[in-house]
Amino acid sequence: MTRRYNFCAGPAALPTPVLERAREEMLDYRGHGLSVMEMSHRSPEFEAIAGAAEANLRTLLQIPDNYRVLFMQGGATMQFACVPLNLLGGGGTPNYLDTGIWSGKAIKEADHLAGSHLAATSRASGYVDVPRNDAIALSADAAYLHYCHNETIGGLAYDYTPDVAVPLVCDMSSSILSTPLDVSRYGVIYAGAQKNIGPAGLTLVIVRDDLLGQALPRTPSLLDWKVYADNASMINTPPTYAWYLAGLVFEWLRDDVGGIEAMATINRRKAATLYGAIDASDFYSNPIAPVNRSLMNVPFVLADEALNNTFLDEAEAAGLLNLKGHRSVGGMRASLYNAVTEQAVDALVAFMGDFERRHG
């Protein structure tokens, strides 16, 4: 079997060593005689899996002791509702930064539940850059400030951490674990798993202790962070196999890669290789301000859009999968998550060069 190169934005590529380890343990997890998928989430075996996953994540991200790590379901999209539900029990207005489609969806959900204040937006530029810190104007009663660190669809990323006097809440679905992160700067970080953490079906939430127990009275128990914190994320049956696979990814990052800083060095090289090829060409282009270019999601367009389908067909034939851009922006998009190898990026750049020579 020959595995092809997967540039999907999510569910994304998983590290080959993780898949091989999961294959080895599929029928018999470490001599226990059954699969992780068949284990009770209350069993000592799965509790050990869950505990090791959290411990390794805490080590990788250097998560302070006054933060709780929650393993939830529902995707990051469910957290669009969980954030206002959990943080507005003491009053105040949700504040948001708008940098594209995913931050816009979070704003829409907050408006539906409680209303919101737009603290800054890059709409006027066409979402090719992010608002600067001095442009952020919080409401007088701001309960928190929410932003999306990396807009998966637009390929736009923050080059700084907003500095505000209210709890900072961040959607890091497509950038968590890709570069070092100072968790102490944030009140809440959340991320869907299907980019850099593991398979779809799991959502990671990192929340500071003092922000627990502030939920609105109408908050359903399955959306209440404190309920999860008080029950070790097992208020109901969790997505056990996704949790297990996430734990294997954390081990891979720690042992095979050498930690987050080592991963960041690799990611910077991958992105530089692809952006360099785009910038050196008149055939391909990327619209994002260089300082805000994402390391994880690289959109690009062809000078002749009539060649889009040909590009995608030939790319797939060459073993380069899932390069079609999101339907809302068109063009192409290569997602370079942690599990996407430098070999994959080199293969993509070589194909792009050959395609340009033949069709440019």
N, C-alpha and C positions, 0 to 999 in steps of 0.2 A: 504494500500500500504506500502510495506517495501522498503526503499531506501537502496541500497547496497553501499559498500565502493569503491570510485573511485580514483584510483592512476594514472589517465591519465596525460601525460605530457602536454596536451593541444589539444583541449579545456578541461579545467580542472574543478575540483569540484568547485561549488559555495557554499557559506555559506547557510545553510538551512534557517536561519531567513530572508535572502535576497530573496530567492525563495518564501518563504511564503508571504512576504510583496508584492512582485511583483504579486503573485496570487491574493491577496486581491485587488490590484489596477488595475488589468488587464482590466476590462471592464469600470471601472469608477474611474479615477484618482482624488481622493480627492474631490469628489463632482463636478467635471467639466463635467461629463456626457459622457466622451469618454476615450479611451485608450491613453497612451503616444504615442503608435505607430501611432495614427491617428492625432496627433497634428501637426500643422505647427511649423517648427523650428524657425519661426519668432514670434510666439505667446508669450505673456507675461508669460504664464504658463511654456512653455519650456525654455524660457530665465531664469526663476527663477530656474528651475531644473539644467540647465547648470551652472549658477552662484554659486549655492550651492555646486555642485560637485567640482568645482575648488577651492572654499573657503575651503572646508573640506580637500581636498588634500593638499593645501598649509599649513594648520594647521598640518596635520599628518606628513608631510615631512619638516616642517619649511622652506619652500621655500622662499628665500630672495625676496625683492620687485623688484630687478633688473633682474628677470627672468620671462619669459613668459611661460605660460602653454598652449600647443596646443593639441587639440583633433582631430586626423587625421584618415584617413582610410588607407588601403593598407598593414597593418601589419608591423612588424619590418623589414621584408625583403625589403619593399619599402624604408625604411630609409637607407638601405645599399647604395642606389643611392642618396637619399636626402642629406646625409652627405657630400660627395664630391661636389655635385652640389651647396650646400648652403655655403660651407666654402672656396671655392677655387677662388672666384672672385678677391681676392687680390693677387693671385699667391701662389707659394709654392707647396710642395709635401705632399700628404697624408701619414701619418705614421701609422703603424698597429702592434699590438701584436697578435701573432698566438697561440691559445691554443686549437684548435679543429675545429669541423665542422662549427659551426656558425660564429666564427671569420674568418674562411677560406672563407665562402661565402661572407662576407663583403669585404674581400680583393679582391676577384674575381671581385666584382662589381666595386670597386674603380679602379682596373686595366683596366677594360673595358672602364671606363669613362675618367680616367686621369692618370693612372699609380700609383704605390704606392711604398713605401719603407718599408721593413720589419724591424722593430726596434728590435724585439726579437721574438723567437719562442721556444716552448717546444716540437717540433716535435721529436727531438733526444731521448727524454725520453719516447716517445709513448703517449704523452699528459697525463701523470699521475701527473704532477705538473705544476706550472706556472713559467714564467721567473721572477727572482728577479729584484728589482728596479735597482740595480747597473749593470744589464746586458742589460738594455735598451739603445740602441744606435740610437738616432734620426739623421735624415739627417740634413745637415746644413740649409736647407730651409724648415724645417718641418712646415706645416700649422696647423697641429693638430696631436694628438695621439689618436687612436681608440683602444678600447679593449672590449671584452665580459666578463662581470663580472662573469657570471655563464653559463658554457656550458651545456645546457639542456641534450644533448645526452650523453656526456661523464661523467657527474656528477662531473665536475671540477670547483672550485670556487676560486677566488682571496681572499687571506687572508690579503691584504693590498690595499691601493689606490695608484696607480703610482704617483710619484712626479716628474713632468716635467715642463718645462718653456713655454710650448705651451698649447693651449686649449685642455682639456681632454674630449674625447667623449666616452660615454659608452652605450653599449647595455645591459640593465638591465631587459630584457623581463621576465626572470624566477626568478628574485630575488627581484625586486622592492617591497616595502612595507613589506618585510619579516624581516628586521632588520633596526635599525637607519641608517640614511644616511646624510652625510654632503654635501648638494647640492652645496655649495659654492666652493667645490674643483673641480667642473666640469664646462665645457663650455656648453656641451649638454648631456642630458640623454634621452634615448628613450626606449620604452617598448611596445611590443604587449600586448593587454589586457587579452588574454585568459589563463593566468596563475594565477596571483594574483589580477588583476584589475576588470575583468568582463568577459563578453562573447566575442567571436571572432568578429571582425569587427571594432574594435577601436584600435588606437595606440596613446599612450601618448608621447609627446615630451616636454621636459623642456629645454629651451634654454636661455642663458644669452643675455641681450639686445644688448650688443656691437657686438654680432655675427650675428645679423639680418642685412639684407641689403647687404650681401657680396656674393650673389649668382652669379654664372656664367651667362652671358647674355642669354645662350641657355636654362636655367632652365624653364621648363613648370610652368605656374602659379599654378597649382594644386600640385606642388612639392616644392614650394617656401615657406619657413617658415614665411617670413615677410608678405606674402599675408595672411596667416592664422592669424598671430598676429594682423594685421591691421583690420581683419574682424571677430574677436572673434571666429575663427575656423569655420565660416559659409560662406565660399566663395561659397560653393554649399551646397546641402542638406546633413547634416552630418548623421552618424548612430545614430539616436536619441534614439532608445530604448537601444542600447548598452551603450550610454552615461548615460542614466537614471539608468541602472543597476549598472554601475560603481559608480555612486553617492550613491546608496544604499550600495554598498560594503564599500565605504569610511565611511558612517555613522555607519555601523556595526563595523568597525575597531575602530572608535572613541568611540562609546557608549557601545557596547557589550563587546569588547575585552579590551578596555582601552588604546588604542594607540599602536604605533609601538614598543616601548620597551617591553610592555606586550606581544605583538605578538612574538617578538624575543625570549622571555623566553620560550614560548610554543614551538616555532619551534626548539629551541636548545634541549629541552627535547625529542621531537619527533625523531629528528635525532639521538640523543644519544641512544635512545631505540633501533632503528633499526640497527645502526652501531654496537652497543654492542652485539646484537644477531648474527650478521654476524661474528664479530671478535672472538666470543666465540665458533665458529663452525669450524669444518674441512670440512663441507659439502658445505658451502657457502663462497664466498670471494668477496672482493671489491678491485680493482686494484689501486685506487687513493691514493696518498700520504696523510696521515692523516691531515696534516695542510691545504690541499686544497680540502678536501672533501666537497661537496655541502650539504647545509642544505635542499635544495629544491628537488634535483634529486639524488636518490641513486641507482646506477646500481650494480647488483651483479650477479655472475655466480654460477651455480651448479657444484660440482666436477665431476658429470657425465652428460654431455650434452644430453645424450640419454633420460634423464628424463625431459627435458625442457617442452615438450608438456603435459606430465602427470601433471607436476607442474601447468601449466597454466589452464588445464582443471579442476583440483581439486580446484584450487584457485577460479575460476569463480563459481563453484558449491557452494563454501563456502561464496560467496558474495563479493569476492575480485577481482575487475575488473581492466583491462588495465595494467597488470604487465609485458607484453612482452616488452623486450628491443628493442631499435631502430634497424632496419634492418642492419645498418652499423656496429653495434658492437655486436649484439646478446645478449644472456642471458636475464636477467630480469632488470626491472627498476621500482622503486616505487617513484612517485613524491609526495612530502609532502608539497604541497603549503598551504597557510594560511587556506584555507577552509577544509583541511584534518584534521580530529580530532585526538586527542590522542587515543580515543577509536578505531579508524580505524587502527592506527599503532599497538596498542596492539593486535588487532585481526589478523593482518598480522604476527606479531612475533609469536603468538601462533600457527597459521597455519604452519609457517615455521618450528617450533620446532616439531610439530606433523608429518609433511611430512618427516623430517629428520629421526625421529624414525622409520618410516614405510619403508623408502626407502634407508636409509643410510647404 
